[in-house]
Amino acid sequence: MSGEQFSLKDAVWNLTNEQTKERTAQAFLRVSNDGVQQFNNHIQQVLMSSTCSKIVNKWNTALIGLMTYYCEAVIHTNEL
């Protein structure tokens, strides 16, 4: 493992062994398929049940909620 390079960037967490403090792996974060589907369903419901003027406000609220909840994982989820 001494020859491997670990990069630190958005949506990547370095995992370390608590006892040895050795960096053992990296976790690449992304939004699950279920999370993407829930967001898509919510937006579809907003589009079908809202007037045009309310769609913008509801879209902004949904997008802020998505980014707040998933934060770093959204960056590497191409479906979003």
CYANA upper distance limits for C-alpha pairs under 8 A (distance plus 0.5 A):
  6 PHE  CA     26 GLN  CA      8.26
  8 LEU  CA     12 VAL  CA      7.04
  8 LEU  CA     13 TRP  CA      7.93
  8 LEU  CA     14 ASN  CA      7.98
 10 ASP  CA     72 GLU  CA      6.71
 10 ASP  CA     75 ILE  CA      8.04
 11 ALA  CA     28 PHE  CA      6.41
 11 ALA  CA     29 LEU  CA      5.52
 11 ALA  CA     30 ARG  CA      7.82
 11 ALA  CA     72 GLU  CA      5.32
 11 ALA  CA     73 ALA  CA      5.92
 11 ALA  CA     75 ILE  CA      7.32
 11 ALA  CA     76 HIS  CA      7.33
 12 VAL  CA     26 GLN  CA      6.96
 12 VAL  CA     27 ALA  CA      6.07
 12 VAL  CA     28 PHE  CA      5.16
 12 VAL  CA     29 LEU  CA      6.57
 13 TRP  CA     26 GLN  CA      6.01
 13 TRP  CA     27 ALA  CA      5.56
 13 TRP  CA     28 PHE  CA      7.10
 13 TRP  CA     29 LEU  CA      8.19
 14 ASN  CA     23 ARG  CA      7.15
 14 ASN  CA     24 THR  CA      8.21
 14 ASN  CA     25 ALA  CA      6.56
 14 ASN  CA     26 GLN  CA      5.00
 14 ASN  CA     27 ALA  CA      6.92
 15 LEU  CA     23 ARG  CA      6.29
 15 LEU  CA     24 THR  CA      6.32
 15 LEU  CA     25 ALA  CA      5.62
 15 LEU  CA     26 GLN  CA      6.05
 15 LEU  CA     27 ALA  CA      7.53
 16 THR  CA     21 LYS  CA      6.27
 16 THR  CA     22 GLU  CA      5.86
 16 THR  CA     23 ARG  CA      4.67
 16 THR  CA     24 THR  CA      5.81
 16 THR  CA     25 ALA  CA      7.52
 17 ASN  CA     21 LYS  CA      5.59
 17 ASN  CA     22 GLU  CA      5.91
 17 ASN  CA     23 ARG  CA      6.95
 17 ASN  CA     24 THR  CA      7.06
 18 GLU  CA     22 GLU  CA      8.22
 29 LEU  CA     72 GLU  CA      7.63
 29 LEU  CA     73 ALA  CA      5.32
 29 LEU  CA     76 HIS  CA      7.63
 30 ARG  CA     72 GLU  CA      8.30
 30 ARG  CA     73 ALA  CA      4.63
 30 ARG  CA     74 VAL  CA      6.65
 30 ARG  CA     75 ILE  CA      8.06
 30 ARG  CA     76 HIS  CA      6.18
 30 ARG  CA     77 THR  CA      5.81
 31 VAL  CA     35 GLY  CA      6.61
 31 VAL  CA     36 VAL  CA      7.18
 31 VAL  CA     70 TYR  CA      7.35
 31 VAL  CA     73 ALA  CA      6.05
 31 VAL  CA     74 VAL  CA      6.67
 31 VAL  CA     77 THR  CA      6.53
 32 SER  CA     36 VAL  CA      6.90
 33 ASN  CA     37 GLN  CA      6.63
 34 ASP  CA     38 GLN  CA      6.60
 35 GLY  CA     39 PHE  CA      6.77
 36 VAL  CA     40 ASN  CA      6.69
 36 VAL  CA     79 GLU  CA      7.85
 36 VAL  CA     80 LEU  CA      7.54
 37 GLN  CA     41 ASN  CA      6.55
 38 GLN  CA     42 HIS  CA      6.64
 39 PHE  CA     43 ILE  CA      6.74
 39 PHE  CA     62 ALA  CA      8.45
 39 PHE  CA     66 LEU  CA      8.19
 40 ASN  CA     44 GLN  CA      6.61
 41 ASN  CA     45 GLN  CA      6.68
 42 HIS  CA     46 VAL  CA      6.77
 43 ILE  CA     47 LEU  CA      6.69
 43 ILE  CA     59 TRP  CA      7.62
 43 ILE  CA     62 ALA  CA      8.16
 44 GLN  CA     48 MET  CA      6.77
 45 GLN  CA     49 SER  CA      6.51
 46 VAL  CA     50 SER  CA      6.21
 46 VAL  CA     55 ILE  CA      7.08
 46 VAL  CA     58 LYS  CA      7.48
 46 VAL  CA     59 TRP  CA      8.22
 47 LEU  CA     55 ILE  CA      6.96
 50 SER  CA     54 LYS  CA      6.51
 50 SER  CA     55 ILE  CA      6.47
 51 THR  CA     55 ILE  CA      6.86
 52 CYS  CA     56 VAL  CA      7.96
 53 SER  CA     57 ASN  CA      8.15
 54 LYS  CA     58 LYS  CA      6.71
 55 ILE  CA     59 TRP  CA      6.37
 56 VAL  CA     60 ASN  CA      6.69
 57 ASN  CA     61 THR  CA      6.71
 58 LYS  CA     62 ALA  CA      6.59
 59 TRP  CA     63 LEU  CA      6.57
 60 ASN  CA     64 ILE  CA      6.60
 61 THR  CA     65 GLY  CA      6.67
 62 ALA  CA     66 LEU  CA      6.66
 63 LEU  CA     67 MET  CA      6.70
 64 ILE  CA     68 THR  CA      6.50
 65 GLY  CA     69 TYR  CA      6.60
 66 LEU  CA     70 TYR  CA      6.48
 66 LEU  CA     71 CYS  CA      8.15
 67 MET  CA     71 CYS  CA      5.39
 67 MET  CA     74 VAL  CA      7.55
 70 TYR  CA     74 VAL  CA      6.58
 71 CYS  CA     75 ILE  CA      8.49
 72 GLU  CA     76 HIS  CA      8.43
 73 ALA  CA     77 THR  CA      7.15
 74 VAL  CA     80 LEU  CA      7.49
